[in-house]
């Protein structure tokens, strides 16, 4: 995934495989911590699984406040409607 404004990829910080590690934007350098498998969910949303860690993009603590840090976390088997489900506009 790449941010259109910055041109930078969404990666797991330091190529970590630890649950709860931060997800940041970074210049892609060809490593698997910047590769995400999109998984189409039953409600039409998407879950993103990191190729390096096998964990999913997650809104930390399932909070809805602005500015919360995204992280990687153990993938939910039923992610539709959760903090691991993302929709495009």
Beta strands, then each sheet from edge to edge (+ up, - down):
strand 1: 9-12
strand 2: 23-26
strand 3: 36-40
strand 4: 46-50
strand 5: 56-59
strand 6: 70-73
sheet 1: 1+ 2-
sheet 2: 3+ 4-
sheet 3: 5+ 6-
end
